[in-house]
Amino acid sequence: MPAEGTQAARHASARAGRASAVLEDYVELIDDLLTEEGEARPTDLARRLGVSHATAIKSIARLKALGLAYSKPYRSIFLTEEGHALARKVRARHRVVVDLLKAMGVPDDVAESDAEGLEHHVSEVTLEAFAAFLRRMADRA
């Protein structure tokens, strides 16, 4: 068993990862909705994420407090430049995880679904190892 401090740090990291995963999902979805539909309303976010309207409003308030999003009265939610940058980062992480899973033979729909959880919890070190592995595979092809 690991030392108490080490084990506690791992669990704390996992809890923090779960909290940031929710915000990352919101930022990515807001960016997608703005790009594809021109607006990102709290109602749309709640429906697409399968949460209540109140939960969506609470998460949007957290995004605003963190400087990732803003809104105008009677208008949709918008991302700050920092929010857009986070959405691009999350989307890139998602692609690497999906590509790795597909390279391992995981069916496309399962890879997309599984990547939704994995993308938020993989360290930068592991993500870079995934990307390097995929590059090596591409070089061999």
C-alpha positions, 0 to 999 in steps of 0.5 A: 500500500502507498504511504498515507500522504501519497494515497490521500494526494491521489484521492484528492487529485481524483476528486478535483478531476471530477469537479473540473471535468464537469466544467470542461464538459460545459465549456466544450458544449458551449463552444460547440453550440455557439459554433453550430447553432450560434447560441448556447442557452442554459436550457440547451445545456441542461438538455444535452448534459442530462441535468436540471435547468437549476444545475446548469445555471449553477455550473454556468455561474461557476464558469462566470466566476472563473472567468471562462464565460459571460452572458448578457441579459436575455441572451445566450452564454458566451465564452471568454478567450480563456474559455475558448482556449479551454474548449480547444484543449479539452477537444484535443484531449478528447481526440487523442483518447478517442484515436488511441481507443480506436487504434486499440480496436474499440468500436467508434461509438464506444471509443467516443463514449469512453473518451468522455470520462477518460479525457478529463482524468488522464495526466498530461504525461499520459496524454503525451505518451498516448499521442507519441504512441499514435505518432509511432503507429502512423509512422509505421503505416 
